[in-house]
């Protein structure tokens, strides 16, 4: 009897799996899936998402077409709110938005602009865990700002930075570092996306910005190098210095107390889910599992990997379960660290249409 059971159970499991795959194929065949992108065209989030949309459909039973749709606004909060509250919950829509928004939703759930609960998204995964990436503070190379020490302390030079809005890393990280590390920054916020910030720098409306290394390599490779347009001053979102910018200090290197280091480590948490993708809450479990499986398979696809290599993108994916585990760790952050974060955010929060200094 036991031998028969050992034979029957795998056979039953195989039939169940085949039936589930057939059900997904029947559902997705001939359909379109919207991939909502919380930023405009040309930036890092857009580049990653368009590459996903190009290849992921092959890994979904039924081979649906994945159509990218840019939905910029409010530092990608517009897209996050749309995915959570408006997008169809049947597995035909998912999207990407600022990596900092899940942490913002945990730290400030009463914020009226945040109309989602991070743990209730149907998390698909992230294209990058920041293993081979870094978030760097860049300044125009022509300016007399050679190192991060030039913008620290009482005799520091002022640096004008471009940013999107509160809730995005391009704004929240420099605002916190301004206080924690004593950086002399004037932050001009309200740019709709990365492309607009980069254009502002090229027009000399701003001195620099914070941006992912992989995003620069994908969209503005001429910015880096010995004769590049921009100079890196600081790296963030890493536990060790990136191989390509070993002489550039990390924010952790400049922390002067345990309290400063604890706040920096909290701010870095979102970077380890660097390019997150989520579907609305309530997607049927079988379709959510199909999307997650296809997402992870895409990152092993030889054609995807070839395209990512050409664009110099970091490929170090994590799945939706890993993201949920990270969110659980975010809820365990020390109340003292959260209180300090909120004090800085409240003190530096600009009125609409103004700059933060």
Secondary structure as the mmCIF struct_conf table of DSSP 4:
data_model
#
loop_
_struct_conf.conf_type_id
_struct_conf.id
_struct_conf.beg_label_comp_id
_struct_conf.beg_label_asym_id
_struct_conf.beg_label_seq_id
_struct_conf.end_label_comp_id
_struct_conf.end_label_asym_id
_struct_conf.end_label_seq_id
HELX_RH_AL_P HELX_RH_AL_P1 UNK A 2 UNK A 28
TURN_TY1_P TURN_TY1_P1 UNK A 29 UNK A 30
STRN STRN1 UNK A 32 UNK A 37
BEND BEND1 UNK A 38 UNK A 39
TURN_TY1_P TURN_TY1_P2 UNK A 41 UNK A 42
BEND BEND2 UNK A 43 UNK A 43
HELX_RH_AL_P HELX_RH_AL_P2 UNK A 44 UNK A 55
HELX_RH_3T_P HELX_RH_3T_P1 UNK A 56 UNK A 59
BEND BEND3 UNK A 60 UNK A 60
TURN_TY1_P TURN_TY1_P3 UNK A 61 UNK A 62
HELX_LH_PP_P HELX_LH_PP_P1 UNK A 64 UNK A 64
STRN STRN2 UNK A 65 UNK A 70
HELX_RH_3T_P HELX_RH_3T_P2 UNK A 74 UNK A 76
HELX_RH_AL_P HELX_RH_AL_P3 UNK A 77 UNK A 85
TURN_TY1_P TURN_TY1_P4 UNK A 86 UNK A 86
BEND BEND4 UNK A 87 UNK A 87
BEND BEND5 UNK A 89 UNK A 92
STRN STRN3 UNK A 93 UNK A 96
TURN_TY1_P TURN_TY1_P5 UNK A 99 UNK A 100
HELX_RH_AL_P HELX_RH_AL_P4 UNK A 101 UNK A 107
TURN_TY1_P TURN_TY1_P6 UNK A 109 UNK A 110
TURN_TY1_P TURN_TY1_P7 UNK A 112 UNK A 113
HELX_RH_3T_P HELX_RH_3T_P3 UNK A 118 UNK A 120
BEND BEND6 UNK A 121 UNK A 121
STRN STRN4 UNK A 122 UNK A 126
BEND BEND7 UNK A 127 UNK A 127
BEND BEND8 UNK A 130 UNK A 130
TURN_TY1_P TURN_TY1_P8 UNK A 131 UNK A 132
STRN STRN5 UNK A 135 UNK A 140
TURN_TY1_P TURN_TY1_P9 UNK A 141 UNK A 142
BEND BEND9 UNK A 143 UNK A 144
BEND BEND10 UNK A 147 UNK A 147
HELX_RH_3T_P HELX_RH_3T_P4 UNK A 148 UNK A 151
STRN STRN6 UNK A 152 UNK A 152
BEND BEND11 UNK A 153 UNK A 153
TURN_TY1_P TURN_TY1_P10 UNK A 154 UNK A 155
HELX_LH_PP_P HELX_LH_PP_P2 UNK A 156 UNK A 158
STRN STRN7 UNK A 159 UNK A 162
TURN_TY1_P TURN_TY1_P11 UNK A 166 UNK A 167
BEND BEND12 UNK A 168 UNK A 168
HELX_RH_AL_P HELX_RH_AL_P5 UNK A 169 UNK A 180
BEND BEND13 UNK A 181 UNK A 181
STRN STRN8 UNK A 183 UNK A 183
STRN STRN9 UNK A 185 UNK A 188
BEND BEND14 UNK A 193 UNK A 193
HELX_RH_AL_P HELX_RH_AL_P6 UNK A 194 UNK A 202
TURN_TY1_P TURN_TY1_P12 UNK A 203 UNK A 204
BEND BEND15 UNK A 205 UNK A 207
STRN STRN10 UNK A 208 UNK A 212
HELX_RH_AL_P HELX_RH_AL_P7 UNK A 213 UNK A 219
HELX_RH_3T_P HELX_RH_3T_P5 UNK A 221 UNK A 223
BEND BEND16 UNK A 224 UNK A 225
TURN_TY1_P TURN_TY1_P13 UNK A 226 UNK A 227
BEND BEND17 UNK A 229 UNK A 229
STRN STRN11 UNK A 230 UNK A 236
BEND BEND18 UNK A 237 UNK A 237
BEND BEND19 UNK A 239 UNK A 240
HELX_RH_3T_P HELX_RH_3T_P6 UNK A 243 UNK A 245
TURN_TY1_P TURN_TY1_P14 UNK A 246 UNK A 247
BEND BEND20 UNK A 248 UNK A 248
HELX_LH_PP_P HELX_LH_PP_P3 UNK A 249 UNK A 249
STRN STRN12 UNK A 250 UNK A 250
HELX_RH_AL_P HELX_RH_AL_P8 UNK A 251 UNK A 254
BEND BEND21 UNK A 257 UNK A 257
HELX_RH_AL_P HELX_RH_AL_P9 UNK A 258 UNK A 268
HELX_RH_3T_P HELX_RH_3T_P7 UNK A 269 UNK A 273
TURN_TY1_P TURN_TY1_P15 UNK A 274 UNK A 275
STRN STRN13 UNK A 276 UNK A 279
TURN_TY1_P TURN_TY1_P16 UNK A 281 UNK A 282
HELX_RH_AL_P HELX_RH_AL_P10 UNK A 285 UNK A 298
TURN_TY1_P TURN_TY1_P17 UNK A 299 UNK A 300
HELX_RH_AL_P HELX_RH_AL_P11 UNK A 302 UNK A 310
TURN_TY1_P TURN_TY1_P18 UNK A 311 UNK A 312
STRN STRN14 UNK A 318 UNK A 319
HELX_RH_AL_P HELX_RH_AL_P12 UNK A 320 UNK A 330
TURN_TY1_P TURN_TY1_P19 UNK A 331 UNK A 332
BEND BEND22 UNK A 333 UNK A 333
HELX_RH_AL_P HELX_RH_AL_P13 UNK A 335 UNK A 348
HELX_LH_PP_P HELX_LH_PP_P4 UNK A 349 UNK A 351
TURN_TY1_P TURN_TY1_P20 UNK A 352 UNK A 353
STRN STRN15 UNK A 356 UNK A 356
#
